[in-house]
Amino acid sequence: MVGTHPGLDNGATILAGSRLSDSLRDARQRIDRLDDELLTLLNRRAALALEVAELKSGHGSAATYYRPEREAQLLRRLLAANAGPLGAHQVVQLFREIVSACRSLEQVLTIGYLQATALEPLGRYFGRFVTPVAYSDESALLDAVANRGLDLGFIPEPRQGQILSTGWREPQLHICGSAVHFPDPHRRYLIIGRQTTEPSGNDETVVLWPGDAGAPDVPADGPRQLAALRCQFSDGVPVTFARYAGHVDDPGVTDTWAELLETVAGARVLGSFPGDV
């Protein structure tokens, strides 16, 4: 019976280990080079953000540093181009952090939130380069946004039958964005600000009207209602909070929106904003 010499086995193992070490070293060196390239590209992006900030500075308080429609378009474009192996959620989260870091060079956003459980989805949506501020009262948060004590508010979307703060009536407040609480798509948050949002190509609009009437008459070619929540203001006045597909400034539908709003007395648009990415 012919046996295997222990010395030969040991030599083969050493050779295989050496080849593995060489392969790992080569892969790690390539990763290091890519990291260097990424750092260079990220700093170039950051420099452009500073250039944008300088251009905006001439507009004073009218400058807008949170552009949800621009961010939504960026993420949709990247997701369409993504060939993997990174998944969609990883791509979205990576670029939200990049956008957050670059935006912080222009302005660090101060964002109010209501519940401790909202801090994690707030961080996922805005990235880590913001200043979150906790509030225990919705009215105080909305008042702070309206009076420039906060840049934005991060508030859970109302639920059926909920008591709403009368702060939702403030005419200078608008819903300018929304965020889904990953991994639960049924939990949504609304971003409240003083700005309106331009069309992104795939948007939603929230309309508020007094009373608990059903959906207003919508023209055949009008916006499609996605949800209607019957709520109540804290002063006892019933109100309907309805969400529609589309943006009020989408080409060719401005008259249709006006017709919809005219069918219910006191109805007003709370805001149009990008659909979920």
C-alpha positions, 0 to 999 in steps of 0.5 A, a space after each residue: 500500500 502506497 502512502 502519502 508522505 506527510 512532508 509533501 502534504 505539508 508543502 502543498 498546504 504551505 503553497 496553497 496558503 501562500 497563493 491565497 495570501 497573495 490573492 488576498 493581498 492583491 484584492 486588498 490593494 485594489 480595494 485600497 486604490 478604489 477607496 483612494 479614488 472614491 475619496 477624491 471623487 467625494 471631495 470633488 462632489 463636496 467642493 461642488 456643494 460648497 460652490 452651490 452654497 456660495 451661489 445660494 448665499 446671495 439669495 439670503 433667507 430665500 435659499 433652500 438647502 433641502 431639495 427633496 425632488 432633486 434627491 428623489 430624481 438622483 436616487 431613481 436614476 442611480 437605482 435604474 443604473 445599478 447593476 449590483 451586487 449592491 442592492 437597492 436599499 444599500 444604494 439608497 442608504 449610501 447615497 443618502 449619507 453622501 447627500 447628507 454630508 455634502 448638504 451639511 457643508 451648505 447648511 446643517 439642517 435642524 429637524 424636529 421630531 416627535 417620538 423617540 421611535 422616529 429618530 432612527 427613520 429620520 436618520 435613515 432619510 436625512 443621513 447623520 449630518 443633521 441636528 435632530 431636536 426632540 419635541 413632545 408636542 405636535 403643536 410646539 413642533 409645527 409652531 417652531 417650523 412656522 416661526 423659523 425655530 426649525 428648518 423642518 419637522 418630521 411627523 408621522 402621517 396622520 391615522 384614521 380618527 387622529 386628533 390633529 394639532 391646529 398648527 396644520 392650518 398654518 398657511 406658511 407650512 407645507 408638506 415637502 417630503 415623505 419617508 417610509 419607515 424601512 422595513 415597514 412600508 405602512 409607517 410613513 413620516 411627513 416632512 413639514 417645512 416652509 417651502 414648496 417642492 417642485 415636480 420630481 416626475 413621480 409625486 403625491 399631493 395632500 389636500 386638506 378640507 374641513 368636515 368629514 365629507 367623502 372625496 370631492 368630485 374629481 374630473 375624469 382626467 383628474 388626480 387619483 385619490 390614494 387615501 382619505 383619512 377622517 380626522 379632527 382638529 384639537 379644537 373639535 373641528 372635523 377634517 379630511 386629510 386626503 392623499 392623491 397621485 401627482 403634483 399640482 404643477 404637473 404639466 396640463 393638470 393645473 386646471 384639473 386641480 383647481 376644479 377639484 379644490 373648488 368642489 369642497 369649500 375650504 379645501 387647500 393643498 398642504 403640499 406636493 412632494 416626491 413619491 417614495 423611493 
